[in-house]
Amino acid sequence: MLKESITSKEMRALDLNAEYFGISRLQLMENAGRSVADEISWRFKPQETKVAVFCGLGGNGGDGFVAARHLACRGFKVEVILAGKPSDIVNKQAKKNWRALKSLHMSVTTHEVHDSSLIPNIEAQVIVDALLGIGLKTPPRPPIAQLIRRINESSAYRVAVDVPTGIDADTGVVLGEAVKAHLTITFHKAKPGLIKAKEYVGELVVKSIGIPPEVEKFAGPGDVRMVVKPRAPEAHKGDFGRLLVVGGSETFTGAPALTALAALRTGVDLVYVAAPHETAYTISSMSPNLITLKLEGEYLSIHNVSTIRRYLDRVTALAMGPGLGLHKDTVEAVKEIVSLAEEKRIPMLLDADGLKAFADFKHRLETPTVLTPHAGEYKILTGENLPKSLEERAEHVRKNAEKLNATILLKSHIDIISDGFRVKLNFTGNPGMTVGGTGDVLSGIVAALMAQGVDPFEAAVAGAFINGASGDMVAAEKGYHMVATDLIEYIPKIMEDPMIHSSLREKDSA
């Protein structure tokens, strides 16, 4: 079990996804706190043991409140030391558990420590550290720092909840001072830093808090929250990426425009659309937000590669394929541009005709890449039919992703995303999205996230959720009478509040 680990970012995303799939964070907190009480009850006798629970103002403190309540119910003498004022408790679930705890004034004594001078003298056989959780990245501030010192000075048996306060859960680095625990009870899976900081962790116990293993394989709002990049007031143009879209032909003008507009709504700063001369003029007329590179000829050819090369030096990601066409010269140009992207290590997304062209010269890719086939394109890419069962399909996609050293996002009624190691399934989307152009919107979302530096697998998972959820929001408003541009307006709403989609899930399940 200890070989499996989960980062703090992944764990926060999983908590949110569990809530989206019907397992509330209040339930998770209850399970976490009770598991702490179980471990202490197994080691100590209630009638002989006084327990002091040091609690912070966030979710970790909430776990401590629950543990204190369960310990009191089992006959332990319990004191709770709150590192701050009750009005400053920031976590909604923790607030509920604090209220429940305050009503137990006959069996639980509470102390509010918003200043280090208020730290009480504690005589206890067991101390529970529930001060700060897995999100700590800077040294703890007063009064937490002084509480850490007081805990370490005690001769009591010290139990850390999830991670000893003061330890970076991902790296194991000690941030100033840290609690030296005899026992650390962590949840769901071990965090990487716990394995590295053994002298602070002590005995490590991993407890289930009721997140089923399949939920870890489902895309959800947490995957979106994980990739959204905060914008600092001093941000400059280009800080959020520059994307080059190569697409369009004499027949297809809308596809690259949809990709570019979706990318802009996803938050990328600049999008260049490289398209054949007449097609580029048509795309320019669609929106003043689009910057077009007007390539010579009626379709992409090897003669255009020198222009593409110059812009590859300016961008942070490339999306190629929407509306491209499959002229012989176009396939040769795609091959050359893929080679240039690999040489320059530019993250790349291949879709539609770009994907079909790549199938002619496919190889193990040498730059971070996402491939976005539907079932027909997947057969062209791999030369194989997809199995019927979802489980077998997922394994088939995983194996081919591993072979190509790429992330594959297989578009279907249940999307399958794999980078050859990890696999996730996305359930958002609806039959109305069979309308042309929704795949081009998906490409723009995923490519924009990659342009902002997001890992290709994480970008593909979040992109699949955002695209499908946008389509679901349109369907809720208009029914299945949608067009691809409808989705684009919902992209920012889903990114700002990905849990907004949960109301549709609840309505469907009802």
C-alpha positions, 0 to 999 in steps of 0.5 A: 500500500505504501508504494502507492502515493498521491500528491496533495494537488491530486488529493484535493482534486479527488476530494472535489470529484468524490463530492461531485459523484455523491460522496460529500466532503462532510462524509469524508471528514467524518470518516477521517476523524473517526479513523483517527479515533479508532487508531487511538482507541486501539492503542490506549484505554479510555479510563487511563488516557487524556487526549489533547487535540490541536486543531487548525482552522481548515479541513485538517482541523475539522478532522481533529474536531471529529476525532475529538467527538468520537474519542469523547463518546468512547470515554476519553478525557478530551481537550481541544486547542483551537489555533485561532478564533472560531469565527476564523474557521475557513472550512465549511465542513469544519465549522459544522463539526466545531458547532457539534463539538461545542455542544459537548461541553461536559465531556470536551474542554476547548481552548481558543488560542489566537495569540501564543500567550494564550497557549494553555498548559496541557497534561495529556498522554496523547496529543493529536496534531490536526493543525495544518494539512497537506497544502502547506508550502511555507513555514507555519505562522504564529501561533501555529509555530509555537503550538508545534514547539509545545507539542514537541516538548511534551512527553505525550504520544504524538499522533499526526492527522494526514501529515505532521504539521510543518512537513511539505506533504509532496517533498518531505521538506521541513518548513521551519519547525515540524511536529515529530510524530510517533504515529501519522494517520494519512488518508486514502493513499500515502503522500510522497513526502511522508515516505521521505520524512520518516523521522517526523512521521513515525509509524505510518498508517493509511486509512480509507475514508470511503472514496471508492477506487473507481472515483479516482479514475473518473474525470470531475470538477477537481481535475478542472480546479487542478489546472486553472492557473491563478492570474496575478495582478502583475501578469503580462501578455504571454504569461498564459501561453501562446498557441499556434493552430495549423488548420483549414483548407479551401473546403473547411474554414470553420474548424480552426476558427472554433479551435482558436476561439475555444482556446481564447475562452480557455484563457490562453493569451494569444492564438495564431491561426495558420491557414491557406490564404483565402481561408485565412481571410475568411477566418479573420472575418469571423472574429476580430480576436483571431490573428491569422497567418496567410499561407500561400496556396489552397491547402497546407503544403511543404512550401508553407513549413518555413512560415510555420517554423518562424512562429513555432519559435514564438508559441508555447503549444501547437494544435494541428489538424482541424479542417486541414484536408489530406492532400499528399503535400499536406501529409508531407507538411504535417510530417515536417511540422511534427518533426520541428515540434519534436526538435523544439520540444513544443507541446502538441495536439493532433486532431482530425486530419492532422491525426490521420496524416500522422497515422501515415508516419506514426512513431514514438513521439519525442515531445509532449503530445495529445492525440484526440481521435474518435473511434474511426480515427482511432482505427486509422491511427492504430490499425485496430478495432476497439474492444466492446467492453469499457474496461477492455477499451481503456486498456487498449487505449492505454497500451497504444498511448504507451507505444506512441509515448503520447496522451490519447483522448478517445472521444466517445459517449464515455471519453477514455484518456490515457498517457500509457500509465494513468487512465481516466474516464469522462462522463460529461457530454450528450448526444446533441454534441454529435453536431460538427465542430464540438471536437474542434472546441475540445482541441482548443480547450486542451491545447490552450491548457497545454500552452499554459504549461499543464501536463498533457494528461491533466490537460486532456482530462480537464479538457474533456470534462470542460467540453462535455460539461459545456455541452450539457449546459447548452443542452439544459438551456436549448435541448439538443438543438445546439451548434458548436459555438454555443459551447464556447460561451460556457467554457469560462463558466465551467472553469470558474465553477466546475461544480456548477455541472453537479446540479445537472447530474443531480437532476439527471439521477433524480 
